[in-house]
Amino acid sequence: MKEKITRSSGNVFTDLGFPPEEAAILAMRADLMAQLRLAVEKRSWTQVEAAKVLGISQSRVSDLMRGKWDKFSLDMLVTLATRAGLHCELKLAA
């Protein structure tokens, strides 16, 4: 049996069938979560230390580190990224 390879659109959520507007938000959330996880790891913060800096509970940091994207809104992720010292910027492309 020959495998069929489909070229990605560049957004995995679009490829999975989400409507374009929802796929855009999901992609932004996924990217912010990944950047936040990297920031926590790079700084070698424990979950307790990260919770203090981010102003959330340790259990919420655990959710973040485990990639539980459904538990974080885009607004909350922007807030957390800013508290972590990251600069968030929205860029539009045609």
N, CA and C atoms as a LAMMPS dump frame, in Angstrom:
ITEM: TIMESTEP
0
ITEM: NUMBER OF ATOMS
282
ITEM: BOX BOUNDS ff ff ff
-5.0000000000000000e+02 5.0000000000000000e+02
-5.0000000000000000e+02 5.0000000000000000e+02
-5.0000000000000000e+02 5.0000000000000000e+02
ITEM: ATOMS id mol type element x y z
1 1 1 N 0.844 -1.175 0
2 1 2 C 0 0 0
3 1 3 C 0.896 1.248 0
4 2 1 N 0.63 2.152 -0.896
5 2 2 C 1.428 3.367 -1.017
6 2 3 C 0.831 4.462 -0.141
7 3 1 N 1.722 5.132 0.622
8 3 2 C 1.278 6.224 1.484
9 3 3 C 1.025 7.471 0.664
10 4 1 N -0.005 8.21 1.061
11 4 2 C -0.297 9.474 0.402
12 4 3 C 0.221 10.602 1.29
13 5 1 N 1.035 11.464 0.739
14 5 2 C 1.582 12.591 1.482
15 5 3 C 0.87 13.855 1.023
16 6 1 N 0.358 14.583 1.998
17 6 2 C -0.346 15.832 1.711
18 6 3 C 0.501 16.982 2.226
19 7 1 N 0.724 17.972 1.377
20 7 2 C 1.52 19.139 1.763
21 7 3 C 0.735 19.958 2.801
22 8 1 N 1.453 20.403 3.831
23 8 2 C 0.842 21.208 4.891
24 8 3 C 0.531 22.609 4.393
25 9 1 N -0.5 23.177 4.97
26 9 2 C -0.857 24.565 4.662
27 9 3 C 0.04 25.533 5.425
28 10 1 N 0.791 25.005 6.396
29 10 2 C 1.603 25.85 7.265
30 10 3 C 0.966 26.025 8.634
31 11 1 N -0.268 25.589 8.776
32 11 2 C -0.968 25.646 10.06
33 11 3 C -1.59 24.274 10.289
34 12 1 N -1.077 23.553 11.248
35 12 2 C -1.549 22.195 11.504
36 12 3 C -3.041 22.173 11.845
37 13 1 N -3.53 23.235 12.466
38 13 2 C -4.947 23.276 12.847
39 13 3 C -5.844 23.425 11.621
40 14 1 N -5.39 24.163 10.623
41 14 2 C -6.116 24.245 9.354
42 14 3 C -6.112 22.87 8.697
43 15 1 N -4.95 22.225 8.72
44 15 2 C -4.823 20.893 8.126
45 15 3 C -5.744 19.885 8.795
46 16 1 N -6.014 20.097 10.09
47 16 2 C -6.901 19.189 10.829
48 16 3 C -8.374 19.5 10.618
49 17 1 N -8.661 20.567 9.859
50 17 2 C -10.055 20.857 9.52
51 17 3 C -10.715 21.959 10.318
52 18 1 N -9.969 22.654 11.175
53 18 2 C -10.563 23.766 11.913
54 18 3 C -10.844 24.917 10.958
55 19 1 N -11.886 25.69 11.214
56 19 2 C -12.142 26.881 10.394
57 19 3 C -10.944 27.832 10.489
58 20 1 N -10.675 28.612 9.45
59 20 2 C -9.481 29.466 9.425
60 20 3 C -9.32 30.381 10.637
61 21 1 N -10.409 30.999 11.094
62 21 2 C -10.303 31.916 12.228
63 21 3 C -9.945 31.186 13.516
64 22 1 N -10.481 29.999 13.704
65 22 2 C -10.161 29.207 14.9
66 22 3 C -8.745 28.64 14.795
67 23 1 N -8.356 28.213 13.6
68 23 2 C -7.014 27.681 13.387
69 23 3 C -5.95 28.734 13.68
70 24 1 N -6.215 29.983 13.326
71 24 2 C -5.256 31.062 13.581
72 24 3 C -5.056 31.258 15.079
73 25 1 N -6.141 31.266 15.831
74 25 2 C -6.059 31.451 17.285
75 25 3 C -5.361 30.255 17.932
76 26 1 N -5.713 29.06 17.509
77 26 2 C -5.083 27.864 18.067
78 26 3 C -3.581 27.85 17.79
79 27 1 N -3.175 28.269 16.602
80 27 2 C -1.751 28.313 16.273
81 27 3 C -1.022 29.331 17.144
82 28 1 N -1.643 30.49 17.377
83 28 2 C -1.019 31.499 18.24
84 28 3 C -0.898 30.985 19.666
85 29 1 N -1.939 30.322 20.149
86 29 2 C -1.89 29.767 21.503
87 29 3 C -0.787 28.726 21.618
88 30 1 N -0.688 27.844 20.635
89 30 2 C 0.333 26.796 20.665
90 30 3 C 1.732 27.411 20.66
91 31 1 N 1.937 28.429 19.843
92 31 2 C 3.248 29.074 19.778
93 31 3 C 3.595 29.757 21.101
94 32 1 N 2.642 30.479 21.671
95 32 2 C 2.892 31.145 22.953
96 32 3 C 3.202 30.136 24.055
97 33 1 N 2.463 29.04 24.084
98 33 2 C 2.723 28.018 25.106
99 33 3 C 4.114 27.438 24.943
100 34 1 N 4.51 27.175 23.717
101 34 2 C 5.841 26.618 23.474
102 34 3 C 6.922 27.607 23.916
103 35 1 N 6.741 28.878 23.596
104 35 2 C 7.718 29.892 23.992
105 35 3 C 7.783 30.053 25.508
106 36 1 N 6.64 29.974 26.171
107 36 2 C 6.62 30.057 27.632
108 36 3 C 7.327 28.864 28.262
109 37 1 N 7.082 27.675 27.743
110 37 2 C 7.767 26.484 28.265
111 37 3 C 9.273 26.628 28.094
112 38 1 N 9.692 27.099 26.925
113 38 2 C 11.127 27.292 26.688
114 38 3 C 11.715 28.328 27.643
115 39 1 N 10.976 29.403 27.911
116 39 2 C 11.455 30.446 28.826
117 39 3 C 11.635 29.884 30.233
118 40 1 N 10.676 29.101 30.696
119 40 2 C 10.765 28.497 32.033
120 40 3 C 11.965 27.551 32.094
121 41 1 N 12.122 26.724 31.067
122 41 2 C 13.235 25.771 31.045
123 41 3 C 14.583 26.489 30.951
124 42 1 N 14.675 27.514 30.097
125 42 2 C 15.922 28.252 29.914
126 42 3 C 16.376 28.908 31.215
127 43 1 N 15.419 29.394 31.995
128 43 2 C 15.737 30.063 33.252
129 43 3 C 15.9 29.07 34.405
130 44 1 N 15.687 27.801 34.115
131 44 2 C 15.786 26.73 35.115
132 44 3 C 14.888 26.984 36.322
133 45 1 N 13.721 27.564 36.068
134 45 2 C 12.77 27.8 37.149
135 45 3 C 12.107 26.491 37.555
136 46 1 N 11.897 26.322 38.839
137 46 2 C 11.022 25.248 39.295
138 46 3 C 9.599 25.706 38.997
139 47 1 N 8.657 24.812 39.114
140 47 2 C 7.262 25.211 38.888
141 47 3 C 6.814 26.219 39.943
142 48 1 N 7.325 26.103 41.15
143 48 2 C 6.973 27.047 42.22
144 48 3 C 7.535 28.43 41.887
145 49 1 N 8.792 28.48 41.426
146 49 2 C 9.393 29.766 41.044
147 49 3 C 8.649 30.39 39.866
148 50 1 N 8.326 29.576 38.878
149 50 2 C 7.591 30.075 37.713
150 50 3 C 6.223 30.604 38.13
151 51 1 N 5.574 29.917 39.056
152 51 2 C 4.259 30.353 39.531
153 51 3 C 4.34 31.739 40.157
154 52 1 N 5.38 31.99 40.948
155 52 2 C 5.548 33.303 41.581
156 52 3 C 5.755 34.393 40.542
157 53 1 N 6.629 34.141 39.58
158 53 2 C 6.922 35.135 38.544
159 53 3 C 5.688 35.384 37.666
160 54 1 N 4.995 34.325 37.305
161 54 2 C 3.863 34.442 36.388
162 54 3 C 2.572 34.855 37.084
163 55 1 N 2.553 34.774 38.408
164 55 2 C 1.355 35.168 39.149
165 55 3 C 0.208 34.187 39.026
166 56 1 N 0.554 32.905 38.914
167 56 2 C -0.453 31.851 38.832
168 56 3 C -0.075 30.736 39.801
169 57 1 N -0.958 29.777 39.977
170 57 2 C -0.672 28.669 40.886
171 57 3 C 0.305 27.682 40.241
172 58 1 N 0.93 26.886 41.093
173 58 2 C 1.849 25.862 40.595
174 58 3 C 1.12 24.869 39.71
175 59 1 N -0.143 24.568 40.016
176 59 2 C -0.887 23.614 39.195
177 59 3 C -1.138 24.174 37.787
178 60 1 N -1.3 25.503 37.693
179 60 2 C -1.46 26.127 36.371
180 60 3 C -0.143 26.079 35.598
181 61 1 N 0.984 26.231 36.294
182 61 2 C 2.286 26.091 35.639
183 61 3 C 2.432 24.664 35.12
184 62 1 N 1.994 23.7 35.904
185 62 2 C 2.034 22.304 35.478
186 62 3 C 1.218 22.118 34.197
187 63 1 N 0.032 22.705 34.152
188 63 2 C -0.804 22.635 32.943
189 63 3 C -0.068 23.233 31.746
190 64 1 N 0.581 24.36 31.977
191 64 2 C 1.338 25.029 30.925
192 64 3 C 2.472 24.144 30.418
193 65 1 N 3.219 23.571 31.335
194 65 2 C 4.381 22.759 30.972
195 65 3 C 3.969 21.453 30.282
196 66 1 N 2.776 20.989 30.574
197 66 2 C 2.28 19.754 29.96
198 66 3 C 1.528 20.014 28.654
199 67 1 N 1.461 21.298 28.259
200 67 2 C 0.84 21.645 26.981
201 67 3 C -0.671 21.533 26.954
202 68 1 N -1.299 21.726 28.09
203 68 2 C -2.765 21.651 28.149
204 68 3 C -3.362 22.959 27.618
205 69 1 N -3.288 23.108 26.302
206 69 2 C -3.669 24.346 25.626
207 69 3 C -5.118 24.741 25.852
208 70 1 N -5.973 23.765 26.095
209 70 2 C -7.398 24.061 26.287
210 70 3 C -7.673 24.806 27.595
211 71 1 N -6.693 24.879 28.473
212 71 2 C -6.882 25.538 29.771
213 71 3 C -6.427 26.992 29.772
214 72 1 N -5.927 27.489 28.606
215 72 2 C -5.404 28.851 28.546
216 72 3 C -5.978 29.602 27.349
217 73 1 N -6.505 30.771 27.627
218 73 2 C -6.966 31.631 26.539
219 73 3 C -5.766 32.342 25.921
220 74 1 N -5.96 32.879 24.748
221 74 2 C -4.905 33.649 24.099
222 74 3 C -4.544 34.852 24.96
223 75 1 N -5.546 35.516 25.531
224 75 2 C -5.3 36.661 26.412
225 75 3 C -4.414 36.281 27.596
226 76 1 N -4.721 35.16 28.233
227 76 2 C -3.956 34.729 29.394
228 76 3 C -2.521 34.399 29.002
229 77 1 N -2.338 33.762 27.857
230 77 2 C -0.987 33.413 27.416
231 77 3 C -0.159 34.657 27.102
232 78 1 N -0.785 35.69 26.532
233 78 2 C -0.084 36.948 26.287
234 78 3 C 0.313 37.57 27.621
235 79 1 N -0.586 37.548 28.59
236 79 2 C -0.295 38.073 29.924
237 79 3 C 0.879 37.33 30.555
238 80 1 N 0.859 36.015 30.511
239 80 2 C 1.925 35.208 31.105
240 80 3 C 3.259 35.442 30.401
241 81 1 N 3.224 35.531 29.085
242 81 2 C 4.457 35.777 28.331
243 81 3 C 5.062 37.122 28.723
244 82 1 N 4.223 38.131 28.882
245 82 2 C 4.698 39.456 29.274
246 82 3 C 5.296 39.408 30.677
247 83 1 N 4.634 38.706 31.591
248 83 2 C 5.165 38.568 32.953
249 83 3 C 6.493 37.831 32.965
250 84 1 N 6.687 36.942 31.996
251 84 2 C 7.947 36.186 31.904
252 84 3 C 9.047 36.997 31.216
253 85 1 N 8.704 38.212 30.803
254 85 2 C 9.704 39.065 30.168
255 85 3 C 9.811 38.893 28.667
256 86 1 N 8.846 38.188 28.085
257 86 2 C 8.832 38.009 26.635
258 86 3 C 8.072 39.166 26.001
259 87 1 N 8.427 39.501 24.793
260 87 2 C 7.755 40.58 24.064
261 87 3 C 6.811 39.952 23.048
262 88 1 N 5.521 40.21 23.198
263 88 2 C 4.529 39.669 22.278
264 88 3 C 4.209 40.712 21.211
265 89 1 N 4.114 40.244 19.994
266 89 2 C 3.828 41.125 18.873
267 89 3 C 2.968 40.366 17.868
268 90 1 N 1.939 41.018 17.38
269 90 2 C 1.058 40.424 16.382
270 90 3 C 1.459 40.948 15.013
271 91 1 N 1.688 40.034 14.082
272 91 2 C 2.025 40.437 12.721
273 91 3 C 0.971 39.873 11.78
274 92 1 N 0.523 40.679 10.86
275 92 2 C -0.451 40.245 9.882
276 92 3 C 0.22 40.051 8.532
277 93 1 N -0.206 39.05 7.814
278 93 2 C 0.317 38.805 6.474
279 93 3 C -0.87 38.615 5.528
280 94 1 N -0.693 39.015 4.314
281 94 2 C -1.765 38.892 3.316
282 94 3 C -1.842 37.474 2.797
